[in-house]
Amino acid sequence: MSNQFDQIIVGGGIIGVSIAYQLSKRGYQVLLLEAKEIGAEASSAAAGMLGVQVEFKEDSPMFQFAKESRSLYPKLAIDLYSESGIDIQFEEKGAFKLIYREEEKDQLKAIQVFQHQNGVEAHIVSPQEMGEKEIAKDFYQALECPNEGQVSAPHLTKAFAKAAEHYGAKIIEQTEVQQLVIMNNKVMGVKTSNQCFNAEQVIIACGFRCSAFEKYLPSLKVIPVKGECISVITEKPLIQSTIFTESCYLVPKQGNRIIIGATSKPYQSDKQVNVESILYLLNSAKKVLPNISEASIEKIWAGVRPLSGDGYPYLGESSAISGLFIATGHYRNGILLAPNTSIFMADLIEGKTVEPNYVEAFSLSRTYQISG
């Protein structure tokens, strides 16, 4: 195998494999190096929500970026199946954001208005108007978002990786990058424990573990946030749409599975799951969907998500080291943002014109104080 590539990507999560897919599809010779296995961290732990409307409360560059990314999924699902043979289980069955206090109604109305102004469909419904019959009707109102969707996060990650290989990308697992090779303030490649790989461009996309490269990117500040989830299997389908509340979300999957998530524990990077957390999630889910108490537990797990101080990802090129790019900090929106992130990063790498608002919003040089 040649040690010379056009780009080297460090990290085999959803962001790394999506960028590998986009670059290799454009004809570049791409190498992706993953310290563990593809999708070993947050990507395989995600519930797969494409939650543009239930996640964002006001207009922003992040909302626009997310809306664009969600719109790419219908075609992407077809393309990835053709290129990888993997069904990413894309579904567009909507979502409901529930509120339980009358004083929240003005904020919910404001969310609906801004979404209408931005060309996305949203309706405020009462408990009696809600189509999901199994949901407890003790909430005050709900924002119905019929265009929200979801995918299987593990299937999506594997599909991106396999499709990248289809276009010629080289993926090597169980290989940790120990340092970058830099000469005259320009990246030349990377070093592992026993090998050196050369490339004129290196993309760091290893989630919260990007902190290992902090000496090359001193302004980069990303913290780990552990999230715990549980999946259950019901005897019959209880919900069709994703249900989102302040205390939990419920995402229906194929085979009568429902994923319940997620806790948020900043500065924790272990994979242990706390009993108290699972009790909290199950009790929260039961208040929303009473008959879930009859379900059987399938799996319990934790994932660690990368969070920046302002919640926006870092996407761009280092101002100090030519050819060194970063793509991290997507927090709990990595699955949603991956398609647009890969296009944005590939365009930057190719030197194409990109949306200035995104360049500024996701800049590596922006500064703020992380709280926690």
HELIX and SHEET records of a PDB file:
HELIX    1   1 ILE A   14  LYS A   25  1                                  12    
HELIX    2   2 ALA A   42  ALA A   45  1                                   4    
HELIX    3   3 VAL A   52  GLU A   55  1                                   4    
HELIX    4   4 PRO A   61  SER A   71  1                                  11    
HELIX    5   5 TYR A   73  SER A   84  1                                  12    
HELIX    6   6 GLU A  102  GLU A  104  5                                   3    
HELIX    7   7 LYS A  105  GLN A  117  1                                  13    
HELIX    8   8 PRO A  127  GLU A  129  5                                   3    
HELIX    9   9 ALA A  153  HIS A  166  1                                  14    
HELIX   10  10 GLY A  207  PHE A  213  5                                   7    
HELIX   11  11 VAL A  275  VAL A  288  1                                  14    
HELIX   12  12 PRO A  290  GLU A  294  5                                   5    
HELIX   13  13 TYR A  331  ASN A  333  5                                   3    
HELIX   14  14 GLY A  334  GLU A  350  1                                  17    
HELIX   15  15 PRO A  356  ALA A  361  1                                   6    
SHEET    1   A 6 LYS A 170  ILE A 172  0                                        
SHEET    2   A 6 VAL A  30  LEU A  33  1                                        
SHEET    3   A 6 GLN A   4  VAL A  10  1                                        
SHEET    4   A 6 CYS A 196  ILE A 204  1                                        
SHEET    5   A 6 LYS A 186  LYS A 191 -1                                        
SHEET    6   A 6 GLN A 179  MET A 183 -1                                        
SHEET    1   B 6 LYS A 170  ILE A 172  0                                        
SHEET    2   B 6 VAL A  30  LEU A  33  1                                        
SHEET    3   B 6 GLN A   4  VAL A  10  1                                        
SHEET    4   B 6 CYS A 196  ILE A 204  1                                        
SHEET    5   B 6 LEU A 324  THR A 328  1                                        
SHEET    6   B 6 TYR A 314  GLU A 317 -1                                        
SHEET    1   C 2 MET A  49  LEU A  50  0                                        
SHEET    2   C 2 GLY A 149  GLN A 150 -1                                        
SHEET    1   D 8 HIS A 123  VAL A 125  0                                        
SHEET    2   D 8 GLN A 141  CYS A 145 -1                                        
SHEET    3   D 8 ALA A  95  ILE A  99 -1                                        
SHEET    4   D 8 THR A 242  PHE A 244  1                                        
SHEET    5   D 8 TYR A 249  LYS A 253 -1                                        
SHEET    6   D 8 ARG A 257  GLY A 261 -1                                        
SHEET    7   D 8 VAL A 222  ILE A 233 -1                                        
SHEET    8   D 8 LYS A 265  PRO A 266 -1                                        
SHEET    1   E 8 HIS A 123  VAL A 125  0                                        
SHEET    2   E 8 GLN A 141  CYS A 145 -1                                        
SHEET    3   E 8 ALA A  95  ILE A  99 -1                                        
SHEET    4   E 8 THR A 242  PHE A 244  1                                        
SHEET    5   E 8 TYR A 249  LYS A 253 -1                                        
SHEET    6   E 8 ARG A 257  GLY A 261 -1                                        
SHEET    7   E 8 VAL A 222  ILE A 233 -1                                        
SHEET    8   E 8 SER A 296  SER A 308 -1                                        
END                                                                             
